[in-house]
Amino acid sequence: MQETGRSTNQLRRDLTAYTLARVGLVAIITVVLVSLRVPLLVSLLIALVSGFPLALLLFHRLHVRVNAALADRAEWRKRERAKLRAQLRGEDQASDDHASEGTDK
């Protein structure tokens, strides 16, 4: 469980950084377009449409790290769900009892 906490913190950090980078890129594009006397709403729409594909190119490493962390998290959740379902069916109790007996000696 310790491993999951550390990877969860890393995922949060990477996801926050990636989100802020994308929003920052949209803000920069908007400011540049407004300074060129393009109306604000039009600038914002252009920035949204062009900023997100640009973010995939400019922040590729961060994008890959976020995707890898999300895939790891999904795999962990899948394993935990399968383990919980096995426990609910009573399949895992016998192996847990034998494991705890070995540690008592």
C-alpha positions as CSV (number, residue, x, y, z in Angstrom):
1,M,0.0,0.0,0.0
2,Q,3.0,2.3,0.6
3,E,4.0,2.0,-3.0
4,T,0.5,3.1,-4.1
5,G,0.6,6.2,-1.9
6,R,3.9,7.3,-3.4
7,S,2.7,6.7,-7.0
8,T,-0.6,8.5,-6.2
9,N,1.3,11.5,-5.0
10,Q,3.5,11.4,-8.2
11,L,0.3,11.1,-10.3
12,R,-1.2,14.1,-8.6
13,R,1.9,16.1,-9.1
14,D,2.3,15.2,-12.8
15,L,-1.4,15.7,-13.5
16,T,-1.5,19.1,-11.8
17,A,1.7,20.2,-13.7
18,Y,0.3,19.0,-17.0
19,T,-3.1,20.7,-16.4
20,L,-1.4,23.9,-15.4
21,A,0.9,23.8,-18.3
22,R,-2.0,23.4,-20.7
23,V,-4.1,26.1,-19.1
24,G,-1.0,28.4,-19.1
25,L,-0.4,27.7,-22.8
26,V,-4.0,28.7,-23.6
27,A,-3.6,31.8,-21.5
28,I,-0.4,32.8,-23.3
29,I,-2.0,32.3,-26.7
30,T,-5.0,34.3,-25.6
31,V,-2.9,37.2,-24.3
32,V,-0.8,37.3,-27.5
33,L,-3.9,37.3,-29.7
34,V,-5.6,40.0,-27.6
35,S,-2.4,42.1,-27.9
36,L,-2.8,41.8,-31.6
37,R,-6.3,43.4,-31.3
38,V,-8.2,40.2,-31.8
39,P,-11.5,40.2,-29.7
40,L,-11.2,38.4,-26.3
41,L,-13.8,35.7,-27.0
42,V,-12.4,35.0,-30.4
43,S,-8.9,34.9,-28.9
44,L,-10.0,32.5,-26.2
45,L,-11.7,30.1,-28.7
46,I,-8.6,30.2,-31.0
47,A,-6.4,29.5,-28.0
48,L,-8.5,26.6,-26.9
49,V,-8.6,25.0,-30.3
50,S,-4.9,25.5,-31.0
51,G,-3.6,25.2,-27.5
52,F,-4.5,21.7,-26.7
53,P,-2.9,20.0,-29.7
54,L,0.1,22.3,-29.2
55,A,0.3,21.1,-25.6
56,L,0.6,17.5,-26.8
57,L,3.6,18.5,-28.8
58,L,5.2,20.8,-26.3
59,F,4.6,18.8,-23.1
60,H,5.0,15.3,-24.6
61,R,7.2,13.9,-21.8
62,L,4.7,15.1,-19.1
63,H,1.8,13.7,-21.2
64,V,3.5,10.3,-21.4
65,R,4.3,10.3,-17.7
66,V,0.6,11.1,-16.8
67,N,-0.6,8.4,-19.2
68,A,1.8,5.8,-17.7
69,A,0.8,6.7,-14.2
70,L,-2.9,6.5,-15.0
71,A,-2.4,3.1,-16.6
72,D,-0.5,1.8,-13.5
73,R,-3.3,3.1,-11.3
74,A,-5.9,1.4,-13.4
75,E,-4.0,-1.9,-13.2
76,W,-3.6,-1.6,-9.4
77,R,-7.4,-0.9,-9.1
78,K,-8.1,-3.9,-11.3
79,R,-6.0,-6.1,-9.1
80,E,-7.5,-4.8,-5.9
81,R,-11.0,-5.2,-7.3
82,A,-10.3,-8.9,-8.2
83,K,-8.8,-9.5,-4.8
84,L,-11.8,-8.0,-3.0
85,R,-14.2,-10.1,-5.2
86,A,-12.2,-13.2,-4.3
87,Q,-12.4,-12.4,-0.6
88,L,-16.1,-11.8,-0.9
89,R,-16.5,-15.2,-2.5
90,G,-14.5,-16.7,0.4
91,E,-11.7,-17.9,-1.9
92,D,-8.9,-16.0,-0.3
93,Q,-9.5,-16.8,3.3
94,A,-7.7,-20.2,3.4
95,S,-4.5,-18.8,1.9
96,D,-4.6,-15.8,4.4
97,D,-5.0,-18.2,7.4
98,H,-1.9,-20.2,6.3
99,A,0.1,-17.1,5.7
100,S,-0.7,-15.7,9.2
101,E,0.2,-19.1,10.9
102,G,3.6,-19.0,9.3
103,T,4.4,-15.6,10.7
104,D,3.4,-16.5,14.3
105,K,6.1,-19.1,14.7
